[in-house]
Amino acid sequence: MNKKNLYIDFDGVILDTMTTIMKDYNTKTFTNKQEEKQFFVNYPWETIIKDKYIINDAINDIYKIIESNKFNLAILTHVNSLNEAVLKINYLRKYFKDITIIPCPKEISKTKMIHTKDAILIDDYAGNLRSWKAEQGIPVRFSLKGNGKGFKTIKELKEVIEMF
């Protein structure tokens, strides 16, 4: 049986980091793109990369995906800084000793980090999914509201097991 390559996004899929960040972001006024970028680079990521932000039992669902033995699994996450990458890696290593974690600089498309052809990406951001599809990948949108924006949609990560 050929396993499909499966990439899972971190923010908004495993942990609900973006809700908190966007609340803070919306209170700021930036005079240029550099100030806006610095907001994300300097954000206190250690305050939100915590278990209390786990979405829909995502950690246990990842274990179920691994146990299904249907996928070559990796976490593919955009990062704004080295500090953010380190925090995400350390967080995931608490649970998964043998999983590939790919931090991708925010300025680079996820499609430029790995081979997308016939690979699955689970992401909450439709922009990433459009790029993925354009590179012959298989996009799956993670949405708690079930809003697929034209993509196959899941609300829990374990749903991917039956989908493929």
Backbone torsions as a table, in degrees:
resi	resn	phi	psi	omega
1	MET	NA	123.4	176.1
2	ASN	-79.4	123.9	177.5
3	LYS	-81.2	141.3	173.9
4	LYS	-83.9	144.5	172.2
5	ASN	-76.1	128.9	-178.2
6	LEU	-125.2	124.0	177.6
7	TYR	-115.2	130.1	-179.9
8	ILE	-115.4	129.0	175.0
9	ASP	-70.2	160.4	-178.5
10	PHE	-99.2	-62.5	-175.3
11	ASP	-71.8	123.3	179.0
12	GLY	85.8	-2.6	178.5
13	VAL	-124.3	-50.3	177.6
14	ILE	-93.4	-51.3	177.5
15	LEU	-120.4	143.1	178.3
16	ASP	-86.7	67.8	179.8
17	THR	-80.4	-34.4	-171.0
18	MET	-68.3	-31.8	178.9
19	THR	-59.0	-46.6	-179.7
20	THR	-68.2	-45.4	-179.9
21	ILE	-60.0	-44.5	-176.7
22	MET	-67.4	-30.6	173.8
23	LYS	-61.5	-44.6	177.8
24	ASP	-68.1	-42.7	-178.9
25	TYR	-58.5	-42.7	-177.0
26	ASN	-70.3	-10.0	176.6
27	THR	-90.7	-6.1	-175.5
28	LYS	-100.6	154.6	171.2
29	THR	-121.7	121.1	-178.8
30	PHE	-105.2	138.0	179.3
31	THR	-91.5	-15.0	177.3
32	ASN	-159.1	170.8	-177.6
33	LYS	-63.8	-33.0	-179.6
34	GLN	-64.5	-41.6	176.5
35	GLU	-62.6	-42.1	179.6
36	GLU	-62.6	-44.8	178.4
37	LYS	-60.6	-44.0	-179.6
38	GLN	-62.1	-31.2	175.8
39	PHE	-56.5	-47.5	-178.5
40	PHE	-74.1	-36.4	178.3
41	VAL	-63.2	-42.7	-174.8
42	ASN	-92.8	1.6	-178.2
43	TYR	-58.2	141.3	179.2
44	PRO	-78.0	74.9	-175.6
45	TRP	-56.2	-29.2	-179.7
46	GLU	-61.2	-19.5	-179.8
47	THR	-80.6	-16.0	-176.4
48	ILE	-123.3	-9.1	176.1
49	ILE	-91.6	78.4	-174.6
50	LYS	-144.0	157.5	-178.8
51	ASP	-56.9	-31.7	-176.1
52	LYS	-65.1	-12.4	179.7
53	TYR	-100.7	8.1	178.9
54	ILE	-61.3	134.7	-179.6
55	ILE	-97.7	126.6	172.3
56	ASN	43.0	47.8	175.8
57	ASP	58.4	36.4	-174.2
58	ALA	-56.4	-39.1	-178.3
59	ILE	-62.3	-47.4	178.6
60	ASN	-66.6	-33.2	176.6
61	ASP	-65.3	-36.9	177.5
62	ILE	-64.6	-40.0	174.8
63	TYR	-58.8	-41.5	178.8
64	LYS	-64.6	-38.7	177.5
65	ILE	-63.6	-43.7	177.9
66	ILE	-61.4	-46.7	-179.1
67	GLU	-63.6	-27.0	179.6
68	SER	-66.0	-22.7	179.1
69	ASN	58.0	28.0	-179.0
70	LYS	-98.7	-11.4	-169.9
71	PHE	-136.3	151.4	162.8
72	ASN	-92.0	106.0	-168.6
73	LEU	-98.6	138.2	172.8
74	ALA	-146.3	153.7	173.2
75	ILE	-98.3	124.9	-178.5
76	LEU	-120.6	107.5	-171.9
77	THR	-128.7	135.3	172.3
78	HIS	-71.8	142.0	176.7
79	VAL	-133.7	147.0	-179.9
80	ASN	-96.8	-16.8	-177.4
81	SER	-156.6	163.5	176.3
82	LEU	-63.2	-38.9	178.7
83	ASN	-58.9	-45.3	178.1
84	GLU	-61.0	-43.0	179.5
85	ALA	-60.9	-46.1	-179.5
86	VAL	-61.0	-44.7	-179.6
87	LEU	-63.0	-42.7	179.3
88	LYS	-65.6	-43.9	179.0
89	ILE	-62.3	-47.6	179.4
90	ASN	-61.5	-38.4	178.2
91	TYR	-62.8	-50.2	-178.3
92	LEU	-65.1	-34.7	179.5
93	ARG	-65.8	-22.6	174.7
94	LYS	-59.7	-31.8	-174.6
95	TYR	-106.5	-33.4	-172.3
96	PHE	-128.3	110.9	-178.7
97	LYS	-82.2	-24.5	-173.0
98	ASP	-131.9	63.2	177.4
99	ILE	-133.1	143.1	178.6
100	THR	-79.8	132.1	178.5
101	ILE	-123.2	122.7	-177.1
102	ILE	-118.2	100.8	173.8
103	PRO	-79.3	128.7	-177.1
104	CYS	-115.2	122.3	177.3
105	PRO	-54.7	136.2	-175.6
106	LYS	-52.9	-31.9	-176.8
107	GLU	-75.3	-7.9	-177.0
108	ILE	-113.7	135.2	176.7
109	SER	-64.6	142.9	176.1
110	LYS	-58.1	-28.1	-179.4
111	THR	-68.1	-17.0	179.6
112	LYS	-89.6	-7.6	-176.5
113	MET	-91.1	-28.3	-174.8
114	ILE	-145.0	174.3	175.6
115	HIS	-80.8	117.9	-175.2
116	THR	-89.3	-24.0	-173.2
117	LYS	-53.0	121.1	178.7
118	ASP	64.2	10.9	177.2
119	ALA	-94.6	149.3	-179.1
120	ILE	-95.7	135.2	170.9
121	LEU	-121.3	124.1	171.5
122	ILE	-101.2	118.2	-175.4
123	ASP	-148.1	151.9	177.2
124	ASP	-91.4	-13.5	-175.6
125	TYR	-98.4	115.8	-176.4
126	ALA	-61.5	-31.1	178.3
127	GLY	-60.2	-43.1	176.6
128	ASN	-64.3	-37.9	-178.5
129	LEU	-69.6	-37.6	176.5
130	ARG	-62.1	-45.2	178.2
131	SER	-61.5	-41.2	-179.2
132	TRP	-61.2	-47.6	-179.9
133	LYS	-62.8	-40.0	179.5
134	ALA	-62.1	-24.5	179.3
135	GLU	-100.5	23.4	175.7
136	GLN	68.4	24.2	174.0
137	GLY	-90.9	173.5	-179.4
138	ILE	-108.4	106.5	-177.8
139	PRO	-87.7	138.4	173.7
140	VAL	-131.8	124.0	-177.9
141	ARG	-90.4	131.1	172.9
142	PHE	-94.1	120.1	-179.6
143	SER	-148.2	121.2	178.0
144	LEU	-66.2	-24.8	179.7
145	LYS	-89.7	-6.0	-179.4
146	GLY	76.1	15.8	-179.9
147	ASN	-86.3	101.3	-174.7
148	GLY	-80.3	-16.9	-176.8
149	LYS	49.5	40.1	177.6
150	GLY	90.5	-0.2	-179.5
151	PHE	-110.0	156.8	167.9
152	LYS	-55.9	141.4	-172.6
153	THR	-130.9	142.3	173.4
154	ILE	-130.8	153.4	176.0
155	LYS	-107.6	-17.3	178.1
156	GLU	-134.3	138.7	-176.2
157	LEU	-59.1	-35.7	-176.8
158	LYS	-62.6	-17.7	179.2
159	GLU	-61.5	-24.0	-179.0
160	VAL	-65.1	-24.8	-178.6
161	ILE	-61.7	-44.2	-179.2
162	GLU	-82.7	-20.4	-177.7
163	MET	-70.6	-30.6	-176.0
164	PHE	-125.8	NA	NA
